[in-house]
Amino acid sequence: MNKKLVICLLIFLGVNIYSQIGINTTNPQATLHIDAAKDNPSTGIPNASQQSNDFVVTSAGNVGVATIVPANKLHIVATSNPLRLNGLANAQKTDSLLTVDAATGVVRMISANSISGTSSNVCNPGIKPGTISHNQPYGCSGYDPGVFTSSAADPGIGGAVAYTWQQSTDGGATWTAASGTNNVQNYDPPVLTFPTKFRRAATNYCGATYSNTVDMAIDGASSGITATPCAIAPGESTSLSLGLYTGSSVASWSISPSTGMTFSSTNTPNTTLTASSNAATGSYTVSATLSSAACGTKTFTKTITVVPSGVSVVNLKSSCKEILDSGLSTGNGTYWIDPDGSGNNYCAEQVYCNMTDNGGGWTLILKSMNNNSDFQYSSGIWASGATFNTSDFDISNSSTANALYKPYNYLSAKEFWVDFVTTPDLTPSPFQQQELLRHWPIRH
């Protein structure tokens, strides 16, 4: 009788051990269940907080850390930094990539910098931009919109993400870095006085990508005046458009000077401006006046350029150097360029090009022809960039006025040339003594 009882007890215990094992718990929820903090209930299912210190192995062979129902062969739950891997040379772990060996299935960690080829060839998945939004994308001039909301960018396998917010005031034709602190996930723009588009760039090893665009409407307009193209020759036309916010309407279009210029319509958001065959070359100011219930009557302006007959705006080069390299130089003199290549922000600009000296391809940015205070070392004009005498390109006559040209503000240069036509006095500094006949060209 006693021998039979012992055998039955051993068989019973063996079945229990084979089915589930609990360590620090009398209520195991898997084949192997370790309750590290010994805080699980004696009956029922542990809650999320209690599971946060648990380790389980299921009958399917899935391993769970901080979860009792692992969905994969390894399932880790953590509010942050769930896994740490060491092993790179010099303990370099930041922005590293996990790779799987195709033959063995071994997971390895390598530095992103060690990968050859372009990022587009190695980033799968790549970076995704996230989205941006604003709860009140409209207001009158002087409106402080407050902080944008957004979702974070998904870095893919490219590591840490850097943000840069961008803005456009020409309908999205050109983008610049947004004002203020623009390297955060959620941007707080300054007070707005003009319709502005915003987007967020996200960048990491995998490259750069851009979020959706949010239009901030100001004074009833969702965007300022756009012109396509932004410069025309006599006899040509440009399409004008003003973006309207809900409840706004265009009261009138006008242009100054008006001689030789006509609109197809003067009270619609979209209109066509035509220059007559005898229209004078130069700059014209287009105005659109609109009315909105919230902000009243407001006027928006844009400069349109009429170029000489025969100048093709769509074929303009971006600099004197590009004209020279394209074999289109006709020697020293004035040329028309499209500095940023956008056909919008900086469209057709007349500049002086030196095509013969020091290899040629030089764009004139300023001339200092006399000993006045325009370009002294302490002059505020270096920072303000306020242009003047922009149509005076005479650099041979000492009696002509000084000038600061538009390329000073928008051309980036690889080379910089200061041409002293007379010998300067460089004491105590080349910038503190004004010289006769000095002009500064750049080349890029």
C-alpha positions as CSV (number, residue, x, y, z in Angstrom):
1,M,0.0,0.0,0.0
2,N,2.7,2.6,0.9
3,K,4.8,1.8,-2.2
4,K,1.8,2.5,-4.5
5,L,1.1,5.8,-2.8
6,V,4.6,7.1,-3.3
7,I,4.6,6.2,-7.0
8,C,1.3,8.0,-7.5
9,L,2.6,11.2,-5.7
10,L,5.7,11.2,-7.9
11,I,3.7,10.9,-11.1
12,F,1.4,13.8,-10.0
13,L,4.3,16.1,-9.1
14,G,6.0,15.3,-12.4
15,V,2.9,16.4,-14.4
16,N,2.7,19.8,-12.5
17,I,6.4,20.5,-13.1
18,Y,6.1,19.7,-16.8
19,S,3.1,22.0,-17.3
20,Q,4.1,25.3,-15.6
21,I,6.9,26.6,-13.4
22,G,6.6,29.7,-11.3
23,I,9.5,31.4,-9.5
24,N,8.5,33.9,-6.9
25,T,4.9,33.3,-7.8
26,T,2.3,30.7,-7.1
27,N,0.2,31.9,-10.0
28,P,2.4,31.2,-13.1
29,Q,0.9,32.5,-16.4
30,A,3.3,30.6,-18.8
31,T,5.4,27.5,-19.0
32,L,8.2,29.5,-17.2
33,H,7.2,32.6,-15.2
34,I,9.6,34.6,-13.1
35,D,8.1,37.3,-10.9
36,A,11.3,39.3,-10.1
37,A,9.6,41.7,-7.6
38,K,7.4,39.0,-6.2
39,D,4.4,41.4,-6.5
40,N,1.9,39.3,-8.6
41,P,-1.5,38.3,-7.2
42,S,-2.1,34.8,-6.1
43,T,-5.0,34.5,-8.4
44,G,-6.0,36.2,-11.7
45,I,-3.9,38.0,-14.2
46,P,-1.1,40.5,-13.1
47,N,-1.7,44.1,-14.1
48,A,0.7,46.1,-16.4
49,S,2.7,47.4,-13.4
50,Q,3.1,44.0,-11.9
51,Q,4.1,42.5,-15.3
52,S,6.8,45.2,-15.7
53,N,9.3,43.1,-13.7
54,D,8.2,39.7,-15.0
55,F,10.0,37.2,-17.4
56,V,8.1,34.4,-19.2
57,V,8.7,31.7,-21.7
58,T,5.5,30.4,-23.4
59,S,4.7,26.9,-24.7
60,A,5.2,28.3,-28.2
61,G,8.8,29.3,-27.3
62,N,8.1,33.0,-27.2
63,V,10.1,35.0,-24.6
64,G,8.4,38.0,-22.9
65,V,10.2,40.7,-20.8
66,A,7.7,42.9,-18.9
67,T,4.8,41.1,-20.7
68,I,3.2,37.7,-20.0
69,V,1.8,37.4,-23.5
70,P,4.7,37.8,-25.9
71,A,3.7,38.0,-29.5
72,N,7.1,37.3,-31.0
73,K,10.1,35.1,-30.3
74,L,11.4,38.0,-28.2
75,H,8.9,40.6,-27.0
76,I,10.2,43.4,-24.7
77,V,7.9,46.1,-23.2
78,A,9.4,49.3,-21.8
79,T,8.5,53.0,-21.7
80,S,12.0,53.9,-23.0
81,N,15.3,52.3,-24.1
82,P,14.1,48.7,-24.0
83,L,17.3,47.1,-25.3
84,R,21.0,47.9,-25.0
85,L,23.8,46.3,-27.1
86,N,27.5,46.8,-26.6
87,G,30.2,45.6,-28.9
88,L,31.3,48.4,-31.3
89,A,34.9,49.5,-31.4
90,N,35.8,52.3,-28.9
91,A,32.3,51.7,-27.3
92,Q,30.7,53.7,-30.1
93,K,27.0,53.1,-29.9
94,T,25.3,56.3,-30.9
95,D,23.4,56.2,-34.2
96,S,24.5,52.6,-35.0
97,L,22.7,50.2,-37.2
98,L,21.5,46.6,-36.5
99,T,22.1,44.2,-39.4
100,V,21.1,40.6,-39.9
101,D,23.6,38.3,-41.6
102,A,21.8,36.7,-44.6
103,A,23.6,33.4,-44.2
104,T,23.6,32.8,-40.5
105,G,20.8,35.1,-39.2
106,V,23.2,36.6,-36.6
107,V,22.3,40.1,-35.6
108,R,25.2,42.5,-35.7
109,M,25.7,46.2,-34.8
110,I,27.8,48.5,-36.9
111,S,28.4,52.2,-37.1
112,A,26.4,54.1,-39.7
113,N,29.6,55.8,-40.8
114,S,31.1,52.5,-41.8
115,I,28.6,51.9,-44.6
116,S,29.7,52.8,-48.1
117,G,27.4,54.1,-50.8
118,T,24.6,56.6,-50.6
119,S,22.1,56.6,-47.8
120,S,19.2,55.8,-50.1
121,N,20.9,52.4,-50.8
122,V,21.1,51.3,-47.2
123,C,18.2,52.9,-45.4
124,N,15.3,50.5,-45.4
125,P,13.2,51.6,-43.7
126,G,14.2,55.2,-44.2
127,I,13.3,58.4,-42.3
128,K,9.6,59.5,-42.3
129,P,8.8,63.2,-41.6
130,G,5.8,63.1,-39.3
131,T,3.0,65.7,-39.6
132,I,2.5,69.3,-38.3
133,S,-0.7,71.2,-37.5
134,H,-2.0,74.4,-36.0
135,N,-5.3,75.0,-34.2
136,Q,-5.8,78.5,-35.6
137,P,-3.9,79.1,-38.8
138,Y,-5.3,82.6,-39.4
139,G,-5.3,86.1,-38.0
140,C,-4.7,89.8,-38.8
141,S,-1.4,91.5,-39.2
142,G,0.5,91.3,-35.9
143,Y,-1.0,87.9,-35.1
144,D,1.0,85.7,-32.7
145,P,0.0,82.2,-33.6
146,G,1.6,80.3,-30.7
147,V,3.1,76.8,-30.9
148,F,2.6,74.3,-33.7
149,T,1.7,70.7,-32.7
150,S,3.3,67.8,-34.5
151,S,4.1,64.1,-34.5
152,A,7.7,63.1,-34.2
153,A,9.6,62.0,-37.2
154,D,10.2,58.2,-37.6
155,P,14.0,57.8,-37.9
156,G,13.9,54.5,-39.7
157,I,17.4,53.0,-39.3
158,G,19.1,56.4,-39.7
159,G,19.6,57.3,-36.0
160,A,18.9,60.6,-34.2
161,V,16.8,63.1,-36.1
162,A,17.6,66.8,-36.4
163,Y,14.7,69.2,-37.1
164,T,14.7,72.5,-39.0
165,W,11.5,74.5,-39.5
166,Q,11.2,76.4,-42.8
167,Q,9.0,79.2,-44.1
168,S,7.9,80.6,-47.4
169,T,6.3,83.9,-48.2
170,D,6.1,83.4,-52.0
171,G,3.6,80.6,-52.1
172,G,6.1,77.8,-51.6
173,A,8.4,78.7,-54.5
174,T,11.4,79.2,-52.2
175,W,12.0,78.2,-48.6
176,T,14.2,79.7,-45.9
177,A,15.0,78.8,-42.3
178,A,12.1,79.9,-40.1
179,S,12.7,82.8,-37.7
180,G,13.6,82.2,-34.1
181,T,14.3,78.8,-32.5
182,N,13.6,76.5,-35.5
183,N,15.4,73.3,-34.5
184,V,12.8,71.8,-32.2
185,Q,9.9,69.3,-32.8
186,N,7.2,71.9,-32.1
187,Y,7.9,75.4,-33.4
188,D,6.7,78.7,-31.9
189,P,6.7,81.3,-34.7
190,P,7.1,85.0,-34.1
191,V,4.4,87.6,-34.7
192,L,3.3,87.4,-38.4
193,T,2.5,90.3,-40.6
194,F,2.3,88.4,-43.9
195,P,0.8,85.2,-45.1
196,T,3.4,82.5,-44.5
197,K,3.7,78.8,-45.3
198,F,5.5,76.5,-42.8
199,R,7.0,73.0,-43.0
200,R,9.4,71.0,-41.0
201,A,12.5,69.2,-42.3
202,A,13.7,66.1,-40.5
203,T,17.3,64.9,-41.2
204,N,19.5,62.0,-40.2
205,Y,21.9,59.6,-41.8
206,C,19.1,58.4,-44.2
207,G,18.8,62.0,-45.6
208,A,16.2,64.7,-45.3
209,T,12.4,64.6,-45.7
210,Y,9.7,67.2,-45.3
211,S,6.4,67.3,-43.4
212,N,3.1,68.5,-44.8
213,T,2.7,72.3,-45.3
214,V,0.6,74.6,-43.1
215,D,-0.6,77.9,-44.4
216,M,-0.9,80.7,-41.9
217,A,-3.4,83.2,-43.3
218,I,-2.9,86.9,-42.5
219,D,-5.3,89.7,-43.2
220,G,-7.6,87.4,-45.2
221,A,-4.9,86.0,-47.5
222,S,-3.6,82.5,-47.3
223,S,-0.7,83.4,-49.5
224,G,0.7,86.6,-51.1
225,I,0.7,87.4,-54.7
226,T,2.4,84.8,-57.0
227,A,3.4,85.6,-60.6
228,T,4.1,82.9,-63.2
229,P,6.5,83.9,-64.8
230,C,7.8,86.7,-62.5
231,A,9.3,88.6,-65.4
232,I,8.0,89.3,-68.9
233,A,9.2,91.0,-72.1
234,P,7.0,93.5,-74.0
235,G,4.1,91.7,-75.6
236,E,4.1,88.9,-73.0
237,S,1.8,88.0,-70.1
238,T,2.1,86.7,-66.5
239,S,-0.5,84.9,-64.4
240,L,-1.2,86.5,-61.1
241,S,-2.8,84.8,-58.1
242,L,-3.7,85.8,-54.5
243,G,-4.6,83.1,-52.1
244,L,-7.8,83.9,-50.2
245,Y,-8.9,82.7,-46.8
246,T,-12.5,81.9,-46.1
247,G,-14.7,85.0,-46.1
248,S,-12.3,87.2,-48.1
249,S,-12.7,88.7,-51.5
250,V,-10.5,90.7,-53.9
251,A,-11.6,94.4,-54.3
252,S,-9.1,95.4,-57.0
253,W,-5.9,94.9,-58.8
254,S,-3.6,97.8,-59.8
255,I,-0.1,98.4,-61.1
256,S,2.4,101.3,-60.9
257,P,3.5,102.6,-63.3
258,S,0.5,101.6,-65.4
259,T,1.4,102.7,-68.9
260,G,1.3,99.8,-71.3
261,M,0.1,97.3,-68.6
262,T,-3.4,95.8,-68.6
263,F,-5.2,93.2,-66.4
264,S,-7.7,90.6,-67.7
265,S,-9.8,91.1,-64.6
266,T,-9.4,93.5,-61.7
267,N,-11.7,92.0,-59.0
268,T,-10.9,88.2,-59.0
269,P,-8.3,86.2,-57.1
270,N,-6.6,85.2,-60.4
271,T,-5.9,87.5,-63.2
272,T,-3.5,87.9,-66.2
273,L,-1.2,90.9,-66.6
274,T,-0.1,91.8,-70.1
275,A,2.7,94.2,-71.1
276,S,2.1,96.0,-74.4
277,S,4.6,95.9,-77.2
278,N,5.8,99.4,-76.2
279,A,5.9,98.8,-72.4
280,A,9.1,100.2,-70.9
281,T,11.6,97.9,-69.3
282,G,12.1,98.1,-65.6
283,S,10.3,97.2,-62.3
284,Y,6.6,97.5,-61.8
285,T,4.7,97.3,-58.5
286,V,1.5,95.1,-58.7
287,S,-1.0,95.7,-55.9
288,A,-4.0,93.5,-54.9
289,T,-6.5,95.0,-52.4
290,L,-8.8,92.5,-50.6
291,S,-11.5,92.8,-48.0
292,S,-12.1,90.4,-45.1
293,A,-14.7,90.5,-42.4
294,A,-12.1,90.1,-39.6
295,C,-9.3,92.3,-40.8
296,G,-10.9,94.9,-43.0
297,T,-9.3,96.1,-46.2
298,K,-5.6,95.2,-46.9
299,T,-3.3,95.6,-49.8
300,F,-0.6,93.1,-50.9
301,T,2.2,94.0,-53.4
302,K,4.7,92.2,-55.6
303,T,7.4,93.5,-58.0
304,I,7.1,92.4,-61.7
305,T,10.1,93.0,-64.0
306,V,9.7,93.8,-67.7
307,V,12.9,92.8,-69.4
308,P,14.0,93.9,-72.9
309,S,12.6,92.1,-75.9
310,G,14.6,89.0,-76.8
311,V,15.5,88.2,-73.2
312,S,14.1,84.7,-72.4
313,V,13.3,84.5,-68.7
314,V,13.0,80.7,-68.6
315,N,16.6,80.4,-70.0
316,L,18.3,82.8,-67.6
317,K,21.5,81.6,-65.9
318,S,22.0,82.1,-62.1
319,S,25.3,84.0,-62.3
320,C,28.0,85.6,-64.5
321,K,30.1,82.5,-64.0
322,E,27.4,80.3,-65.3
323,I,26.9,82.5,-68.3
324,L,30.6,82.3,-69.0
325,D,30.8,78.5,-68.5
326,S,27.8,78.1,-70.9
327,G,29.6,79.9,-73.7
328,L,27.1,82.8,-73.7
329,S,29.4,85.6,-72.7
330,T,29.7,88.6,-75.1
331,G,32.4,90.4,-73.0
332,N,32.2,92.8,-70.1
333,G,28.9,94.5,-69.5
334,T,25.4,94.1,-68.2
335,Y,23.5,90.8,-68.3
336,W,20.2,89.4,-67.0
337,I,20.3,86.5,-64.5
338,D,17.9,84.5,-62.3
339,P,20.0,84.3,-59.1
340,D,18.3,81.5,-57.2
341,G,17.0,79.7,-60.3
342,S,13.4,79.7,-58.9
343,G,11.8,82.0,-61.4
344,N,10.0,83.7,-58.4
345,N,11.8,85.0,-55.4
346,Y,14.7,86.6,-57.2
347,C,13.6,86.5,-60.8
348,A,15.2,88.6,-63.6
349,E,17.9,90.8,-62.2
350,Q,20.3,93.0,-64.3
351,V,23.9,92.7,-63.1
352,Y,27.3,93.8,-64.3
353,C,29.7,91.0,-65.4
354,N,33.4,91.1,-65.8
355,M,34.0,88.3,-68.3
356,T,37.7,89.0,-69.1
357,D,39.8,89.6,-66.0
358,N,41.2,86.9,-63.7
359,G,39.4,84.2,-65.6
360,G,36.1,86.0,-66.0
361,G,32.7,85.2,-64.6
362,W,32.7,87.9,-61.9
363,T,29.5,89.5,-60.7
364,L,29.7,93.1,-59.4
365,I,28.2,93.5,-55.9
366,L,29.3,97.1,-55.0
367,K,31.4,100.0,-56.1
368,S,33.0,102.7,-53.9
369,M,34.0,105.6,-56.1
370,N,34.6,108.4,-53.6
371,N,35.6,109.1,-50.1
372,N,32.2,109.3,-48.4
373,S,30.8,107.3,-45.5
374,D,28.8,104.7,-47.5
375,F,31.2,101.8,-47.0
376,Q,33.2,102.7,-44.0
377,Y,34.1,99.9,-41.6
378,S,31.5,101.0,-39.1
379,S,28.7,101.5,-41.7
380,G,25.4,99.7,-40.9
381,I,25.0,98.9,-44.6
382,W,27.2,95.8,-44.3
383,A,24.6,94.2,-42.1
384,S,21.4,95.7,-43.5
385,G,22.2,95.1,-47.2
386,A,20.1,98.1,-48.2
387,T,20.8,98.4,-52.0
388,F,21.0,101.8,-53.8
389,N,21.9,103.1,-57.3
390,T,21.3,99.6,-58.6
391,S,21.1,100.7,-62.2
392,D,24.4,102.5,-62.3
393,F,27.1,100.1,-63.5
394,D,29.7,102.7,-64.5
395,I,33.0,101.6,-62.8
396,S,35.3,103.7,-65.0
397,N,34.4,107.2,-64.0
398,S,35.4,108.4,-60.6
399,S,32.7,111.1,-60.5
400,T,29.9,108.5,-60.5
401,A,28.1,107.6,-57.3
402,N,28.7,104.7,-55.1
403,A,26.3,101.7,-55.4
404,L,25.3,98.5,-53.6
405,Y,23.7,95.9,-55.9
406,K,21.1,93.2,-55.2
407,P,23.6,90.3,-55.7
408,Y,25.2,91.4,-52.4
409,N,22.2,89.9,-50.6
410,Y,21.5,86.7,-52.5
411,L,24.6,85.3,-54.4
412,S,26.7,82.8,-52.5
413,A,30.4,83.0,-53.6
414,K,33.4,80.7,-53.8
415,E,35.7,83.6,-54.7
416,F,35.9,87.2,-53.8
417,W,37.9,89.9,-55.6
418,V,38.5,93.5,-54.4
419,D,39.8,95.6,-57.3
420,F,41.6,98.7,-56.3
421,V,41.9,100.8,-59.5
422,T,44.2,103.3,-57.6
423,T,46.7,102.3,-55.0
424,P,44.9,102.4,-51.6
425,D,46.3,103.5,-48.2
426,L,45.8,100.4,-46.1
427,T,46.7,102.0,-42.8
428,P,45.4,101.0,-40.2
429,S,42.9,98.7,-41.9
430,P,41.8,98.1,-45.5
431,F,38.2,98.8,-44.4
432,Q,38.9,102.0,-42.4
433,Q,40.3,104.0,-45.2
434,Q,38.1,104.8,-48.2
435,E,39.9,104.5,-51.6
436,L,39.1,106.0,-55.0
437,L,37.6,103.7,-57.6
438,R,37.2,100.5,-55.7
439,H,34.8,97.8,-56.8
440,W,34.1,94.4,-55.4
441,P,33.0,91.5,-57.7
442,I,32.4,87.9,-56.6
443,R,32.4,84.6,-58.5
444,H,30.7,81.3,-57.6
